[in-house]
């Protein structure tokens, strides 16, 4: 006789992945917890009829992400995707995020100095100035307004534009192309056209920097001087790097600022504690990162050898999703994982992934988040939602989970 675990595992094996999020806008799909309890490595069906493994346990997710026997190369047979659009998106990158070592390490080394602690310290005054300016504009406009439009979306676009050396005036079209590239429901043709336009635009910017890189103060000018001119990389390779960093820099951090603000508005007691005790700031930001895990599908891999993960053999050529969102809600590591708690010490979260491919820009994301939440409620102590939480709309069909609009008043 089959037991309940077998029935649950078989039922989910026949359902198409990804699963919906009926547990509420800020919760993961219910299936993650069910499978973690009975079959933490499970086979699921994808949109094209192929199959892949999903890992829902923190221990297994870290093992896969840290293993040298799983590839991030989307051109390898067996590499999984959650939609036709995502298949095109992954192949369009052709940047270090979708490369294995040694190519991955070579490109990553070119960029590490731009995300070192000294560089972050140098950026902090600029970030504070930008935050003050955006809050000034909010106050000038007056409530109510959309916090996403007026604050959480423009801030990271301003920061990544300054870091790269891209005119901020280009943020509307660059942001639109970037969002289209990350939309899992878009047609492959629409995705390809967004890729073409975004890379063509960035290519013109880099071409101008090749003619006059100035003192190399911004990242793209530095790459022209140190990498393109000596012949270490081509302009096309730098264009792909710029495209990747712009998308990552504006989309992920903007989403996290919006959702982090929402979490504090939904938990006024914790917000009051944070206002009273600034020493809670770092743990509050890490809890936001863990709780939301906005890059919820950013972990596709394909096995390059037969590998045992837990009690399950994953064979060479099989695709796998080590689900970082599921890992960050694993009760074996994070007690009461579905509760937002700024007193938690969630240092072992995998919101930035794990292993050699963990997010290069995490120091910048932390800088922006910590600076935002050290200033926002001091400047706007009466900030609150202008609509019920139930009226908010969330986007779960993009590579980055986000709240589409956040009406606020004060």
C-alpha positions in Angstrom: 0.0 0.0 0.0 1.3 3.4 -0.9 1.9 5.8 2.0 1.0 9.5 2.0 4.5 10.5 1.1 4.5 8.5 -2.0 1.1 10.0 -3.0 2.3 13.5 -2.4 5.5 13.0 -4.4 3.7 11.3 -7.3 1.1 14.0 -7.5 3.7 16.8 -7.6 5.8 14.9 -10.2 2.9 15.1 -12.6 2.4 18.9 -12.0 4.2 21.4 -14.1 6.8 23.5 -12.4 6.9 26.3 -11.4 4.1 26.1 -8.8 1.8 29.0 -8.1 2.0 31.0 -4.8 -1.5 30.5 -3.2 0.0 30.7 0.3 -0.2 34.5 0.0 1.8 37.1 -1.8 4.8 36.9 0.6 4.9 33.2 1.0 6.4 30.4 -1.2 4.3 27.8 -3.0 2.8 25.4 -0.5 4.3 22.5 -2.4 7.8 23.5 -1.2 7.1 22.7 2.4 5.2 19.5 1.5 7.9 18.1 -0.6 10.7 19.2 1.8 9.0 17.0 4.4 8.5 13.9 2.3 10.9 14.1 -0.7 13.2 17.0 -0.6 14.7 16.2 -4.0 11.7 15.7 -6.4 11.3 15.3 -10.1 8.9 17.8 -11.8 7.7 18.4 -15.3 8.7 21.5 -17.2 6.8 23.5 -19.9 8.4 21.6 -22.8 7.7 18.1 -21.4 11.2 17.6 -20.0 11.9 16.8 -16.4 14.1 18.3 -13.8 14.9 17.9 -10.1 13.9 20.5 -7.5 15.7 20.7 -4.2 13.7 22.2 -1.3 16.0 21.5 1.7 18.6 24.1 2.7 21.3 21.4 3.1 20.7 20.0 -0.4 20.5 23.4 -2.0 23.9 24.5 -0.6 25.4 21.1 -1.6 24.3 21.6 -5.3 25.3 25.3 -5.4 28.7 24.5 -3.9 29.4 21.5 -6.1 31.8 21.6 -9.0 29.7 19.0 -10.8 26.8 21.3 -11.7 27.0 23.7 -14.6 25.3 27.1 -15.1 25.9 27.0 -18.9 22.5 27.2 -20.6 23.8 25.7 -23.8 24.6 22.4 -22.2 22.0 19.7 -23.0 19.7 19.2 -20.0 19.9 22.7 -18.7 16.3 23.5 -17.4 14.1 26.5 -18.0 10.7 27.5 -16.6 9.3 28.9 -19.8 10.2 29.5 -23.5 11.0 33.1 -22.6 13.4 32.0 -19.9 15.2 29.6 -22.2 15.9 32.6 -24.5 16.8 34.9 -21.7 19.4 32.5 -20.2 21.1 32.0 -23.6 21.1 35.7 -24.4 23.2 36.5 -21.4 26.5 35.0 -22.5 28.1 36.8 -19.5 30.0 35.4 -16.6 26.8 34.6 -14.6 26.2 31.8 -17.2 29.7 30.6 -17.5 31.6 27.9 -15.7 35.2 28.2 -14.5 37.8 29.1 -15.7 35.9 31.6 -17.9 33.6 32.6 -15.1 36.5 33.3 -12.7 38.4 35.3 -15.4 35.5 37.7 -16.0 34.6 37.9 -12.3 38.1 39.0 -11.4 37.8 41.9 -13.8 34.9 43.3 -11.7 35.7 42.5 -8.1 37.4 45.8 -7.3 34.2 47.7 -8.1 32.4 45.9 -5.3 35.1 45.9 -2.6 34.5 47.5 0.7 36.4 50.6 0.0 34.4 51.3 -3.1 31.2 50.8 -1.2 32.4 53.2 1.5 33.2 55.8 -1.3 29.6 55.3 -2.7 27.8 55.8 0.7 27.7 59.6 0.7 26.3 59.6 -2.9 23.6 57.0 -1.9 22.6 59.1 1.1 22.3 62.2 -1.1 20.2 60.4 -3.6 17.9 59.0 -0.9 17.4 62.5 0.6 16.7 63.9 -2.9 14.0 61.2 -3.6 12.4 61.8 -0.2 12.4 65.5 -0.9 10.5 64.9 -4.1 8.0 62.6 -2.3 7.3 65.4 0.3 7.0 68.0 -2.5 4.5 65.8 -4.3 2.6 65.0 -1.2 0.7 61.9 -0.3 -0.6 59.6 -1.5 1.9 58.3 -4.1 3.3 55.1 -5.4 6.5 54.3 -3.4 7.7 52.0 -6.2 7.5 54.8 -8.8 8.9 57.6 -6.6 11.5 55.8 -4.6 12.3 52.0 -4.7 12.6 51.9 -8.5 14.6 55.1 -9.2 17.1 54.8 -6.4 18.9 51.6 -7.6 18.7 52.8 -11.2 20.5 56.0 -10.1 23.2 54.1 -8.2 23.9 51.4 -10.9 23.9 54.1 -13.6 26.5 56.1 -11.6 28.6 53.0 -10.9 28.6 51.9 -14.6 28.9 55.3 -16.1 25.5 55.1 -17.9 23.4 58.3 -18.2 20.5 58.1 -15.7 18.3 59.7 -18.3 18.4 56.3 -20.1 16.8 54.5 -17.2 13.2 54.3 -18.6 14.1 52.5 -21.8 16.9 50.4 -20.1 14.5 49.5 -17.3 11.8 48.5 -19.8 14.1 46.4 -21.9 15.5 44.8 -18.7 12.1 43.9 -17.3 11.1 42.4 -20.7 14.2 40.3 -20.7 13.2 38.9 -17.3 9.5 38.3 -18.0 8.9 34.6 -18.1 5.5 35.1 -19.9 6.9 37.2 -22.9 7.3 35.6 -26.3 10.8 34.5 -27.2 10.7 37.0 -30.1 9.8 39.9 -27.8 12.7 38.9 -25.4 15.1 38.7 -28.3 14.1 42.2 -29.5 14.6 43.6 -26.0 18.0 42.0 -25.8 19.0 43.5 -29.1 17.8 47.0 -28.3 19.4 47.0 -24.8 22.8 45.7 -26.0 22.8 48.1 -29.0 22.2 51.0 -26.7 24.9 50.0 -24.2 27.2 49.3 -27.1 26.9 52.9 -28.3 27.7 54.1 -24.8 30.8 51.9 -24.6 31.9 52.9 -28.0 31.9 56.6 -26.9 33.9 55.6 -23.9 36.5 53.9 -26.1 37.0 57.2 -27.9 37.3 59.1 -24.5 37.4 57.0 -21.3 38.5 60.0 -19.3 40.1 59.0 -16.0 38.4 55.7 -15.8 36.4 56.7 -12.8 33.3 54.7 -13.7 33.3 50.9 -14.3 32.7 50.9 -18.0 35.5 53.5 -18.6 37.8 51.5 -16.4 37.0 48.3 -18.4 37.8 50.2 -21.6 41.2 51.3 -20.3 42.2 48.0 -18.5 40.5 45.4 -20.6 39.3 46.4 -24.1 42.4 48.5 -25.1 44.9 45.9 -24.1 42.9 43.3 -26.0 41.9 41.2 -23.0 38.2 41.4 -23.9 36.0 42.6 -26.8 33.5 45.4 -26.7 30.8 42.8 -27.2 31.8 41.0 -24.0 31.8 44.3 -22.1 28.3 45.1 -23.5 27.0 41.8 -22.1 28.6 42.5 -18.7 27.0 46.0 -18.7 23.6 44.5 -19.6 23.8 41.9 -16.9 25.0 44.4 -14.2 22.4 47.0 -15.1 19.5 44.5 -15.0 20.8 43.0 -11.7 21.5 46.4 -10.2 18.2 48.1 -10.8 15.7 45.2 -10.8 16.7 43.2 -7.8 17.5 46.0 -5.4 14.4 48.0 -6.4 12.2 45.0 -5.7 13.9 44.3 -2.4 13.5 48.0 -1.2 9.8 47.8 -2.1 9.2 44.5 -0.4 11.4 45.4 2.6 9.4 48.6 3.1 6.2 46.6 2.9 7.4 44.2 5.5 8.1 46.9 8.0 4.8 48.6 7.3 3.1 45.3 7.9 5.0 44.9 11.2 4.8 48.2 12.9 6.1 46.9 16.2 9.3 45.7 14.6 9.6 49.0 12.7 9.4 50.8 16.0 12.1 48.6 17.5 14.3 49.3 14.5 13.8 53.0 14.9 14.7 52.8 18.6 17.7 50.5 18.2 19.8 51.1 15.0 22.0 48.1 16.0 19.2 46.0 14.6 19.7 47.4 11.1 22.0 44.8 9.7 19.9 41.8 10.9 16.8 43.5 9.7 18.2 43.8 6.2 19.4 40.2 6.2 15.9 39.1 7.3 14.4 41.0 4.4 16.8 39.2 2.0 15.9 35.8 3.5 12.2 36.3 3.9 11.6 37.6 0.3 14.3 35.8 -1.7 13.3 37.8 -4.7 15.5 36.0 -7.3 13.3 33.0 -6.7 14.3 31.0 -9.9 17.9 32.2 -10.2 19.5 28.8 -9.6 19.1 26.5 -12.7 21.9 23.9 -13.0 22.6 20.8 -15.1 24.7 18.0 -13.7 28.0 17.3 -15.4 28.6 14.0 -13.6 26.6 11.5 -11.5 26.2 13.1 -8.1 24.6 11.9 -4.8 22.7 14.7 -3.1 21.3 13.4 0.1 19.8 10.0 -0.7 19.1 10.9 -4.4 21.4 10.2 -7.4 21.3 13.0 -9.9 22.7 11.7 -13.2 24.9 13.6 -15.6 22.8 15.6 -18.0 19.8 16.0 -15.7 18.6 19.5 -14.9 18.1 20.7 -11.3 16.7 23.7 -9.5 18.2 24.2 -6.0 15.4 26.4 -4.9 16.9 29.2 -2.8 13.5 30.4 -1.8 12.6 27.0 -0.4 16.0 26.8 1.4 15.4 30.1 3.1 12.2 28.8 4.5 13.6 25.6 5.8 12.5 25.2 9.5 15.6 23.1 10.2 17.7 26.1 9.7 15.3 29.0 10.3 12.8 28.4 13.2 9.3 29.8 12.3 10.6 30.5 8.8 7.4 32.1 7.5 7.5 34.8 10.2 9.3 38.0 9.5 11.6 38.7 12.4 14.3 41.4 12.5 15.7 39.8 15.7 16.7 36.7 13.7 20.3 36.0 12.9 19.8 34.7 9.3 23.4 34.8 8.3 23.2 31.4 6.6 20.5 32.5 4.1 21.1 31.8 0.4 19.3 34.8 -1.0 22.5 35.7 -2.9 23.0 32.0 -3.8 26.1 30.1 -2.6 29.4 28.9 -4.0 31.4 30.5 -6.8 28.4 32.0 -8.4 27.0 33.8 -5.4 25.9 37.4 -6.3 28.9 39.6 -7.1 26.8 42.7 -6.3 25.7 41.8 -2.8 27.9 44.4 -1.1 26.2 47.1 -3.2 22.7 45.7 -2.4 23.5 45.7 1.3 24.9 49.2 1.1 21.7 50.5 -0.5 19.3 48.6 1.8 21.1 49.5 5.0 21.3 53.2 4.0 17.6 53.3 2.9 16.3 51.7 6.1 18.6 53.9 8.3 17.0 57.0 6.7 13.5 56.4 5.3 11.4 56.3 8.5 13.4 59.0 10.1 12.5 61.4 7.3 8.9 60.0 7.0 7.9 58.8 10.4 4.2 58.6 9.5 4.8 56.5 6.4 2.0 53.9 6.0 0.1 52.0 3.4 -2.6 53.9 1.6 -4.5 50.8 0.6 -5.2 47.4 2.3 -2.4 44.8 1.7 -5.0 42.7 -0.1 -5.3 45.4 -2.8 -1.6 45.1 -3.7 -0.5 43.4 -6.9 2.6 41.2 -7.0 4.5 39.9 -10.0 5.6 36.2 -9.7 6.1 35.6 -13.4 9.4 37.4 -13.7 12.9 36.3 -12.8 12.6 38.8 -9.9 9.6 38.8 -7.6 8.2 42.2 -6.9 5.3 44.3 -5.8 4.1 46.2 -8.8 3.0 49.4 -6.9 3.0 50.4 -3.3 0.6 53.2 -2.6 1.7 55.0 0.6 0.7 58.0 2.6 2.1 59.8 5.7 
